[in-house]
Amino acid sequence: MAAPALAERVIDPEVEAKPKRRRFTAEYKRRILQEADALTGTGQIGAMLRREGLYSTHLTPWRRQRERGELAGLAPTKRGRKPTHDPAAETIAQLTRENARLKAKLERAETIIEVQKKSRRCWRSP
């Protein structure tokens, strides 16, 4: 009976090629902060952090966000630079490029038509 329980607890030793960043939900952050605030004994917060697989550096920004009343701040945020482009401006730029391309194409077509007209006049017999 002990063998199946031991087999269930075996962790897969394979390491992922690219580790995934952990993301915590707002509910999880609130629960951890409430639990940490309720602990008063020496080493209890450290034990809770080890049990949850967290670091004390997780608690500090979560507490600041909670104090500022940023409920949305407790939700995971997308990392990296904020987009500086405007979708409308991007569409306008695309349409401007397409307009310039079509104008050039029209100009070439008109030039070809003019050349054809002149060549007909030249080859006509008087």
Contact map, one row per residue, 1 for C-alpha under 8 A:
111110000000000000000000000000000000000000000000000000000000000000000000000000000000000000000000000000000000000000000000000000
111111000000000000000000000000000000000000000000000000000000000000000000000000000000000000000000000000000000000000000000000000
111111100000000000000000000000000000000000000000000000000000000000000000000000000000000000000000000000000000000000000000000000
111111110000000000000000000000000000000000000000000000000000000000000000000000000000000000000000000000000000000000000000000000
111111111000000000000000000000000000000000000000000000000000000000000000000000000000000000000000000000000000000000000000000000
011111111100000000000000000000000000000000000000000000000000000000000000000000000000000000000000000000000000000000000000000000
001111111100000000000000000000000000000000000000000000000000000000000000000000000000000000000000000000000000000000000000000000
000111111100000000000000000000000000000000000000000000000000000000000000000000000000000000000000000000000000000000000000000000
000011111110000000000000000000000000000000000000000000000000000000000000000000000000000000000000000000000000000000000000000000
000001111111000000000000000000000000000000000000000000000000000000000000000000000000000000000000000000000000000000000000000000
000000001111100000000000000000000000000000000000000000000000000000000000000000000000000000000000000000000000000000000000000000
000000000111110000000000000000000000000000000000000000000000000000000000000000000000000000000000000000000000000000000000000000
000000000011111000000000000000000000000000000000000000000000000000000000000000000000000000000000000000000000000000000000000000
000000000001111100000000000000000000000000000000000000000000000000000000000000000000000000000000000000000000000000000000000000
000000000000111110000000000000000000000000000000000000000000000000000000000000000000000000000000000000000000000000000000000000
000000000000011111100000000000000000000000000000000000000000000000000000000000000000000000000000000000000000000000000000000000
000000000000001111100000000000000000000000000000000000000000000000000000000000000000000000000000000000000000000000000000000000
000000000000000111110000000000000000000000000000000000000000000000000000000000000000000000000000000000000000000000000000000000
000000000000000111111000000000000000000000000000000000000000000000000000000000000000000000000000000000000000000000000000000000
000000000000000001111100000000000000000000000000000000000000000000000000000000000000000000000000000000000000000000000000000000
000000000000000000111110000000000000000000000000000000000000000000000000000000000000000000000000000000000000000000000000000000
000000000000000000011111000000000000000000000000000000000000000000000000000000000000000000000000000000000000000000000000000000
000000000000000000001111100000000000000000000000000000000000000000000000000100000000000000000000000000000000000000000000000000
000000000000000000000111110110000000000000000000000000000000000000000000001100000000000000000000000000000000000000000000000000
000000000000000000000011111110000000000000000000000000000000000000000000011100000000000000000000000000000000000000000000000000
000000000000000000000001111111000000000000000000000000000000000000000010011100000000000000000000000000000000000000000000000000
000000000000000000000000111111100000000000000000000000000000000000000000000000000000000000000000000000000000000000000000000000
000000000000000000000001111111110000000000000000000000000000000000000000000000000000000000000000000000000000000000000000000000
000000000000000000000001111111111000000000000000000000000000010000000000010000000000000000000000000000000000000000000000000000
000000000000000000000000011111111100000000000000000000000000000000000000010000000000000000000000000000000000000000000000000000
000000000000000000000000001111111110000000000000000000000000000000000000000000000000000000000000000000000000000000000000000000
000000000000000000000000000111111111000000000000000000000000000000000000000000000000000000000000000000000000000000000000000000
000000000000000000000000000011111111100000000000000000000010011000000000000000000000000000000000000000000000000000000000000000
000000000000000000000000000001111111110000000000000000000000000000000000000000000000000000000000000000000000000000000000000000
000000000000000000000000000000111111111000000000000000000000000000000000000000000000000000000000000000000000000000000000000000
000000000000000000000000000000011111111000001001000000000000000000000000000000000000000000000000000000000000000000000000000000
000000000000000000000000000000001111111100000000000000000000000000000000000000000000000000000000000000000000000000000000000000
000000000000000000000000000000000111111100000000000000000000000000000000000000000000000000000000000000000000000000000000000000
000000000000000000000000000000000011111110011000000000000000000000000000000000000000000000000000000000000000000000000000000000
000000000000000000000000000000000000111111010000000000000000000000000000000000000000000000000000000000000000000000000000000000
000000000000000000000000000000000000001111111000000000000000000000000000000000000000000000000000000000000000000000000000000000
000000000000000000000000000000000000000111111000000000000000000000000000000000000000000000000000000000000000000000000000000000
000000000000000000000000000000000000000011111110000000000000000000000000000000000000000000000000000000000000000000000000000000
000000000000000000000000000000000000001111111111000000000000000000000000000000000000000000000000000000000000000000000000000000
000000000000000000000000000000000001001011111111100000000000000000000000000000000000000000000000000000000000000000000000000000
000000000000000000000000000000000000000000111111110000010000000000000000000000000000000000000000000000000000000000000000000000
000000000000000000000000000000000000000000111111111000000000000000000000000000000000000000000000000000000000000000000000000000
000000000000000000000000000000000001000000011111111100000000000000000000000000000000000000000000000000000000000000000000000000
000000000000000000000000000000000000000000001111111111110000000000000000000000000000000000000000000000000000000000000000000000
000000000000000000000000000000000000000000000111111111100000000000000000000000000000000000000000000000000000000000000000000000
000000000000000000000000000000000000000000000011111111000000000000000000000000000000000000000000000000000000000000000000000000
000000000000000000000000000000000000000000000001111111000000000000000000000000000000000000000000000000000000000000000000000000
000000000000000000000000000000000000000000000000111111100000000000000000000000000000000000000000000000000000000000000000000000
000000000000000000000000000000000000000000000000111111110100000000000000000000000000000000000000000000000000000000000000000000
000000000000000000000000000000000000000000000000110011111110000000000000000000000000000000000000000000000000000000000000000000
000000000000000000000000000000000000000000000100100001111111000000000000000000000000000000000000000000000000000000000000000000
000000000000000000000000000000000000000000000000000000111111100000000000000000000000000000000000000000000000000000000000000000
000000000000000000000000000000000000000000000000000001111111110000000000000000000000000000000000000000000000000000000000000000
000000000000000000000000000000001000000000000000000000111111111000000000000000000000000000000000000000000000000000000000000000
000000000000000000000000000000000000000000000000000000011111111100000000000000000000000000000000000000000000000000000000000000
000000000000000000000000000000000000000000000000000000001111111110000000000000000000000000000000000000000000000000000000000000
000000000000000000000000000010001000000000000000000000000111111111000000010000000000000000000000000000000000000000000000000000
000000000000000000000000000000001000000000000000000000000011111111100000000000000000000000000000000000000000000000000000000000
000000000000000000000000000000000000000000000000000000000001111111110000000000000000000000000000000000000000000000000000000000
000000000000000000000000000000000000000000000000000000000000111111111110110000000000000000000000000000000000000000000000000000
000000000000000000000000000000000000000000000000000000000000011111111110110000000000000000000000000000000000000000000000000000
000000000000000000000000000000000000000000000000000000000000001111111100000000000000000000000000000000000000000000000000000000
000000000000000000000000000000000000000000000000000000000000000111111100000000000000000000000000000000000000000000000000000000
000000000000000000000000000000000000000000000000000000000000000011111110000000000000000000000000000000000000000000000000000000
000000000000000000000000000000000000000000000000000000000000000011111111110000000000000000000000000000000000000000000000000000
000000000000000000000000010000000000000000000000000000000000000011001111111000000000000000000000000000000000000000000000000000
000000000000000000000000000000000000000000000000000000000000000000000111111000000000000000000000000000000000000000000000000000
000000000000000000000000000000000000000000000000000000000000000011000111111110000000000000000000000000000000000000000000000000
000000000000000000000000110011000000000000000000000000000000010011000111111100000000000000000000000000000000000000000000000000
000000000000000000000001110000000000000000000000000000000000000000000011111110000000000000000000000000000000000000000000000000
000000000000000000000011110000000000000000000000000000000000000000000000111111000000000000000000000000000000000000000000000000
000000000000000000000000000000000000000000000000000000000000000000000000101111100000000000000000000000000000000000000000000000
000000000000000000000000000000000000000000000000000000000000000000000000000111110000000000000000000000000000000000000000000000
000000000000000000000000000000000000000000000000000000000000000000000000000011111000000000000000000000000000000000000000000000
000000000000000000000000000000000000000000000000000000000000000000000000000001111100000000000000000000000000000000000000000000
000000000000000000000000000000000000000000000000000000000000000000000000000000111110000000000000000000000000000000000000000000
000000000000000000000000000000000000000000000000000000000000000000000000000000011111000000000000000000000000000000000000000000
000000000000000000000000000000000000000000000000000000000000000000000000000000001111100000000000000000000000000000000000000000
000000000000000000000000000000000000000000000000000000000000000000000000000000000111110000000000000000000000000000000000000000
000000000000000000000000000000000000000000000000000000000000000000000000000000000011111011000000000000000000000000000000000000
000000000000000000000000000000000000000000000000000000000000000000000000000000000001111111000000000000000000000000000000000000
000000000000000000000000000000000000000000000000000000000000000000000000000000000000111111100000000000000000000000000000000000
000000000000000000000000000000000000000000000000000000000000000000000000000000000000011111110000000000000000000000000000000000
000000000000000000000000000000000000000000000000000000000000000000000000000000000000111111111000000000000000000000000000000000
000000000000000000000000000000000000000000000000000000000000000000000000000000000000111111111100000000000000000000000000000000
000000000000000000000000000000000000000000000000000000000000000000000000000000000000001111111110000000000000000000000000000000
000000000000000000000000000000000000000000000000000000000000000000000000000000000000000111111111000000000000000000000000000000
000000000000000000000000000000000000000000000000000000000000000000000000000000000000000011111111100000000000000000000000000000
000000000000000000000000000000000000000000000000000000000000000000000000000000000000000001111111110000000000000000000000000000
000000000000000000000000000000000000000000000000000000000000000000000000000000000000000000111111111000000000000000000000000000
000000000000000000000000000000000000000000000000000000000000000000000000000000000000000000011111111100000000000000000000000000
000000000000000000000000000000000000000000000000000000000000000000000000000000000000000000001111111110000000000000000000000000
000000000000000000000000000000000000000000000000000000000000000000000000000000000000000000000111111111000000000000000000000000
000000000000000000000000000000000000000000000000000000000000000000000000000000000000000000000011111111100000000000000000000000
000000000000000000000000000000000000000000000000000000000000000000000000000000000000000000000001111111110000000000000000000000
000000000000000000000000000000000000000000000000000000000000000000000000000000000000000000000000111111111000000000000000000000
000000000000000000000000000000000000000000000000000000000000000000000000000000000000000000000000011111111100000000000000000000
000000000000000000000000000000000000000000000000000000000000000000000000000000000000000000000000001111111110000000000000000000
000000000000000000000000000000000000000000000000000000000000000000000000000000000000000000000000000111111111000000000000000000
000000000000000000000000000000000000000000000000000000000000000000000000000000000000000000000000000011111111100000000000000000
000000000000000000000000000000000000000000000000000000000000000000000000000000000000000000000000000001111111110000000000000000
000000000000000000000000000000000000000000000000000000000000000000000000000000000000000000000000000000111111111000000000000000
000000000000000000000000000000000000000000000000000000000000000000000000000000000000000000000000000000011111111100000000000000
000000000000000000000000000000000000000000000000000000000000000000000000000000000000000000000000000000001111111110000000000000
000000000000000000000000000000000000000000000000000000000000000000000000000000000000000000000000000000000111111111000000000000
000000000000000000000000000000000000000000000000000000000000000000000000000000000000000000000000000000000011111111100000000000
000000000000000000000000000000000000000000000000000000000000000000000000000000000000000000000000000000000001111111110000000000
000000000000000000000000000000000000000000000000000000000000000000000000000000000000000000000000000000000000111111111000000000
000000000000000000000000000000000000000000000000000000000000000000000000000000000000000000000000000000000000011111111100000000
000000000000000000000000000000000000000000000000000000000000000000000000000000000000000000000000000000000000001111111110000000
000000000000000000000000000000000000000000000000000000000000000000000000000000000000000000000000000000000000000111111111000000
000000000000000000000000000000000000000000000000000000000000000000000000000000000000000000000000000000000000000011111111100000
000000000000000000000000000000000000000000000000000000000000000000000000000000000000000000000000000000000000000001111111110000
000000000000000000000000000000000000000000000000000000000000000000000000000000000000000000000000000000000000000000111111111000
000000000000000000000000000000000000000000000000000000000000000000000000000000000000000000000000000000000000000000011111111100
000000000000000000000000000000000000000000000000000000000000000000000000000000000000000000000000000000000000000000001111111100
000000000000000000000000000000000000000000000000000000000000000000000000000000000000000000000000000000000000000000000111111100
000000000000000000000000000000000000000000000000000000000000000000000000000000000000000000000000000000000000000000000011111110
000000000000000000000000000000000000000000000000000000000000000000000000000000000000000000000000000000000000000000000001111111
000000000000000000000000000000000000000000000000000000000000000000000000000000000000000000000000000000000000000000000000001111
000000000000000000000000000000000000000000000000000000000000000000000000000000000000000000000000000000000000000000000000000111
